[in-house]
Amino acid sequence: MTPQEELEPGVKQVFCVTMPPSGNPVKSTGTSLDDVIPSINGSLITWINCTVGDVQKDAPIVSSKLGFDPNIIPTLLSGYHAAYEDFGICVGIMLPAVAVNKLELDIYPLLILLRKDLIVTIHGEKVKRLVKFSRYADIVLRKIPQNVAWNDRLSIVLTRILDENNEKNFEGLRSIEEQGDEIGRYLLDPATPRDVLGLEIYKMKHALITYLNILWSTLDVINSLRYGDAEVITDDPKLLRRIGLLADDITRQISLSEQMSTVLASGLEVLQSIYNNQLQVLNNRMALVITWLTILGTAVLVPNTLATVLSNPAYALTTKDAPWFTGLIILSTIVSTWLAYAWVKRKGWMPSKVE
């Protein structure tokens, strides 16, 4: 096994754009950091996009080889969806990269490392981001004036990367909205099974909550950048306003997500009203059935009781047992009624207050 294989076991692809002092950006692609590291030395600014097989294991190796603090990657990955760490000479950022399949959200980390004249992005193979920026990265670097400060150059490139990641994440809300419209179609159909509809509403609610958590986490990172406190971040007010615009875009997406939550809550209220109406209709039908059964039962019960009592030999004309037998029937009726009432009340089936 070669030293390169030991050092870079999970590096899948490396894309590099560098701006040499001559002013002509150079693009290069490879499968090893050794292919692009020589171009970093002496450049005005370099962007390296590294795709790895396992972010947890391979990202620390990549960052160490590019000269970053060895603790920066573990610190970032310990965050919840997003993280921002300032190590003085370098800054580390972790942002969520969201992939939405209907109402299923897959969240992957996008790591951004910055130090003087170098910005590095690290992500897994399932993260399809920065495609548009990689296509025009050389043009972006060419437009950056060479006389600006090095942290201004870094901030310009960083802003473009953040903007493209946010745009891809915002597409997830569109997918959730489409599924919400599909659920609305289910609500219009009274024949839709309640268990299916309830599961779909739960999935949408869970997707919205997760999406809001992602947006809030991203907004926290953007707010940490927008004031330019870190040494590697610009303090130019014009460039900082660009970062502020990113925060405004995220805030608008949060407002849209909260509005969708309100619409979803309204849908749940409508669904509850539908269920209540259906239950009321069922109760009315049951009450009608019970009423007729009571009438029919009464019509049968009275003649049956009279026939049973009067058919007893005690009521024959030749006997004198009718008085005590009548008393026995009345007493047994009262006792049995009281026992039934006491048992029902003991079981707690008798309401204490009639509303």
URVEN-V790422 format. One record per residue. RES is the residue in three letters. SS is DSSP state (h for helix, s for strand, l for the rest). OMEGA is omega in degrees with one decimal (NA if undefined). NEAR is the number of other C-alpha atoms within 12 Angstrom. Layout:
RES,SS,OMEGA,NEAR / RES,SS,OMEGA,NEAR
//
This chain:
MET,l,-178.3,8 / THR,l,177.1,8 / PRO,h,-180.0,10 / GLN,h,178.9,18 / GLU,h,178.1,17 / GLU,h,-174.3,14 / LEU,h,-175.7,23 / GLU,l,-175.8,31 / PRO,l,-173.2,26 / GLY,l,179.3,30 / VAL,s,-177.5,34 / LYS,s,-178.8,28 / GLN,s,178.4,29 / VAL,s,176.1,33 / PHE,s,-174.6,37 / CYS,s,171.1,39 / VAL,s,-176.5,40 / THR,s,178.3,40 / MET,s,177.6,37 / PRO,l,179.5,25 / PRO,l,180.0,22 / SER,l,177.0,14 / GLY,l,177.9,21 / ASN,l,-178.6,22 / PRO,l,-178.7,28 / VAL,s,175.1,31 / LYS,s,175.6,28 / SER,s,-179.9,30 / THR,s,179.6,25 / GLY,s,178.2,21 / THR,l,-179.8,23 / SER,l,176.6,32 / LEU,h,178.3,36 / ASP,h,179.9,25 / ASP,h,-173.5,19 / VAL,l,-177.1,30 / ILE,h,179.5,28 / PRO,h,-178.4,17 / SER,h,-179.2,29 / ILE,h,-174.5,33 / ASN,l,176.7,19 / GLY,l,-178.8,17 / SER,l,176.2,29 / LEU,l,175.8,35 / ILE,s,-179.6,46 / THR,s,172.6,44 / TRP,s,178.1,50 / ILE,s,176.0,46 / ASN,s,-172.9,46 / CYS,s,176.1,45 / THR,s,-176.1,38 / VAL,s,179.9,35 / GLY,l,-179.1,22 / ASP,l,-176.2,25 / VAL,h,-177.4,33 / GLN,h,-175.3,25 / LYS,h,-170.6,22 / ASP,h,-178.4,29 / ALA,h,176.6,43 / PRO,h,179.2,34 / ILE,h,-179.6,32 / VAL,h,-177.1,45 / SER,h,179.0,40 / SER,h,-179.1,21 / LYS,h,179.2,21 / LEU,l,172.3,35 / GLY,l,178.7,24 / PHE,l,179.0,29 / ASP,l,-177.5,27 / PRO,l,-178.9,21 / ASN,l,-171.4,22 / ILE,h,-177.9,34 / ILE,h,177.5,39 / PRO,h,179.0,25 / THR,h,179.9,25 / LEU,h,-176.0,34 / LEU,h,176.9,31 / SER,l,179.6,18 / GLY,l,-179.6,24 / TYR,l,-179.3,24 / HIS,l,-176.6,32 / ALA,l,-179.5,34 / ALA,s,177.5,36 / TYR,s,-179.1,35 / GLU,s,178.6,33 / ASP,s,179.1,31 / PHE,l,178.4,24 / GLY,l,-178.5,18 / ILE,l,178.5,22 / CYS,s,179.9,33 / VAL,s,177.0,41 / GLY,s,-179.2,43 / ILE,s,169.6,42 / MET,s,178.5,44 / LEU,s,177.5,44 / PRO,s,171.8,42 / ALA,s,-170.4,40 / VAL,s,171.4,38 / ALA,s,-175.2,30 / VAL,s,173.4,29 / ASN,s,-171.5,20 / LYS,l,179.5,25 / LEU,l,177.2,32 / GLU,s,-178.7,24 / LEU,s,173.4,30 / ASP,s,-175.2,22 / ILE,s,-179.6,29 / TYR,s,179.4,31 / PRO,s,170.2,40 / LEU,s,-176.6,45 / LEU,s,178.1,49 / ILE,s,179.8,46 / LEU,s,-179.0,50 / LEU,s,166.1,43 / ARG,s,-172.7,36 / LYS,l,175.3,33 / ASP,l,-178.1,40 / LEU,s,172.4,41 / ILE,s,-174.0,44 / VAL,s,172.6,46 / THR,s,-178.5,42 / ILE,s,179.0,49 / HIS,s,178.9,43 / GLY,s,-176.7,31 / GLU,l,-178.1,23 / LYS,l,179.4,21 / VAL,l,178.9,32 / LYS,l,-177.3,25 / ARG,l,172.2,36 / LEU,l,178.6,34 / VAL,h,-179.5,18 / LYS,h,-179.0,19 / PHE,h,178.9,29 / SER,h,179.4,31 / ARG,h,-176.6,17 / TYR,h,-175.3,20 / ALA,h,-179.7,34 / ASP,h,178.1,28 / ILE,h,178.8,21 / VAL,h,-179.7,31 / LEU,h,-179.6,38 / ARG,h,-178.0,26 / LYS,h,179.7,19 / ILE,l,178.7,26 / PRO,l,-176.9,18 / GLN,l,-177.0,22 / ASN,l,179.2,13 / VAL,l,-179.3,20 / ALA,l,-177.1,22 / TRP,h,179.1,30 / ASN,h,173.1,35 / ASP,h,178.5,35 / ARG,h,178.1,38 / LEU,h,-177.0,40 / SER,h,178.0,46 / ILE,h,179.3,37 / VAL,h,179.7,45 / LEU,h,180.0,47 / THR,h,179.2,32 / ARG,h,179.2,31 / ILE,h,179.2,38 / LEU,h,-178.2,39 / ASP,h,-179.3,31 / GLU,h,177.1,26 / ASN,h,178.6,38 / ASN,h,179.6,37 / GLU,h,179.0,26 / LYS,h,178.1,26 / ASN,h,-179.1,38 / PHE,h,178.3,32 / GLU,h,178.1,23 / GLY,h,179.3,34 / LEU,h,177.6,42 / ARG,h,178.7,25 / SER,h,178.4,26 / ILE,h,178.5,38 / GLU,h,178.9,29 / GLU,h,177.8,20 / GLN,h,176.1,28 / GLY,h,176.1,32 / ASP,h,177.2,22 / GLU,h,177.5,20 / ILE,h,176.1,31 / GLY,h,176.4,25 / ARG,h,176.7,17 / TYR,h,-179.0,24 / LEU,h,-179.1,30 / LEU,h,-177.7,16 / ASP,l,-179.0,15 / PRO,l,-178.7,17 / ALA,l,179.6,15 / THR,l,179.3,20 / PRO,l,-177.3,15 / ARG,h,-179.9,19 / ASP,h,177.5,12 / VAL,h,-178.8,15 / LEU,h,178.8,27 / GLY,h,178.8,21 / LEU,h,-179.8,17 / GLU,h,178.1,30 / ILE,h,177.4,33 / TYR,h,179.9,22 / LYS,h,179.8,24 / MET,h,178.2,39 / LYS,h,178.9,32 / HIS,h,179.3,20 / ALA,h,179.4,35 / LEU,h,179.6,40 / ILE,h,178.3,24 / THR,h,-179.7,31 / TYR,h,177.5,43 / LEU,h,176.8,35 / ASN,h,179.2,26 / ILE,h,-179.2,39 / LEU,h,179.5,42 / TRP,h,178.4,30 / SER,h,178.2,30 / THR,h,179.9,42 / LEU,h,177.5,35 / ASP,h,179.3,27 / VAL,h,179.4,35 / ILE,h,178.7,37 / ASN,h,176.7,26 / SER,h,-179.1,26 / LEU,h,-166.5,37 / ARG,l,179.9,30 / TYR,l,175.3,24 / GLY,l,-178.3,28 / ASP,l,-178.5,20 / ALA,l,-177.2,26 / GLU,l,-176.7,24 / VAL,l,178.2,32 / ILE,l,-177.7,40 / THR,l,170.2,31 / ASP,l,176.6,27 / ASP,l,-177.7,22 / PRO,h,-179.5,16 / LYS,h,179.6,17 / LEU,h,178.1,28 / LEU,h,176.8,28 / ARG,h,176.2,23 / ARG,h,177.0,30 / ILE,h,176.5,36 / GLY,h,176.8,27 / LEU,h,176.1,24 / LEU,h,177.9,33 / ALA,h,178.1,31 / ASP,h,178.2,22 / ASP,h,179.7,26 / ILE,h,178.4,35 / THR,h,177.5,26 / ARG,h,177.5,21 / GLN,h,176.6,31 / ILE,h,178.8,29 / SER,h,177.9,20 / LEU,h,179.5,23 / SER,h,178.2,33 / GLU,h,176.4,24 / GLN,h,175.9,18 / MET,h,176.5,29 / SER,h,177.3,29 / THR,h,177.9,16 / VAL,h,178.5,23 / LEU,h,178.2,32 / ALA,h,177.2,20 / SER,h,177.0,17 / GLY,h,178.1,27 / LEU,h,177.3,25 / GLU,h,177.3,16 / VAL,h,179.4,18 / LEU,h,178.3,27 / GLN,h,177.7,18 / SER,h,178.6,15 / ILE,h,179.6,21 / TYR,h,179.1,21 / ASN,h,178.8,14 / ASN,h,178.2,15 / GLN,h,178.8,16 / LEU,h,179.3,14 / GLN,h,177.5,14 / VAL,h,178.6,14 / LEU,h,178.0,14 / ASN,h,179.1,14 / ASN,h,179.1,14 / ARG,h,178.7,14 / MET,h,178.2,14 / ALA,h,178.0,14 / LEU,h,178.9,14 / VAL,h,-179.3,15 / ILE,h,178.5,15 / THR,h,179.9,14 / TRP,h,176.3,14 / LEU,h,177.8,15 / THR,h,179.5,14 / ILE,h,-179.8,14 / LEU,h,179.6,14 / GLY,h,177.8,16 / THR,h,179.9,15 / ALA,h,-179.4,14 / VAL,h,-172.3,14 / LEU,h,-175.4,15 / VAL,h,178.1,14 / PRO,h,-179.1,15 / ASN,h,179.0,14 / THR,h,179.8,17 / LEU,h,-179.3,16 / ALA,h,-179.4,13 / THR,h,-176.7,15 / VAL,h,-174.7,21 / LEU,h,178.2,18 / SER,l,179.3,14 / ASN,l,179.7,18 / PRO,h,-179.3,15 / ALA,h,-178.3,21 / TYR,h,176.1,20 / ALA,l,-176.3,15 / LEU,l,-176.1,11 / THR,l,-178.1,9 / THR,l,177.7,13 / LYS,l,-177.3,13 / ASP,l,-174.7,16 / ALA,h,-176.8,20 / PRO,h,-176.7,14 / TRP,h,178.8,14 / PHE,h,176.8,20 / THR,h,176.3,19 / GLY,h,178.4,15 / LEU,h,179.9,17 / ILE,h,-179.3,21 / ILE,h,-179.2,15 / LEU,h,179.9,14 / SER,h,177.7,14 / THR,h,-179.8,15 / ILE,h,-178.2,14 / VAL,h,-178.9,14 / SER,h,177.2,15 / THR,h,179.4,14 / TRP,h,179.1,14 / LEU,h,178.1,14 / ALA,h,178.8,16 / TYR,h,-179.2,16 / ALA,h,-179.3,15 / TRP,h,178.9,14 / VAL,h,-179.8,15 / LYS,h,178.7,14 / ARG,h,178.3,13 / LYS,l,179.6,11 / GLY,l,-178.9,11 / TRP,l,-178.6,13 / MET,l,-179.8,14 / PRO,l,-178.2,11 / SER,l,-178.4,10 / LYS,l,178.9,6 / VAL,l,-178.7,5 / GLU,l,NA,4
//
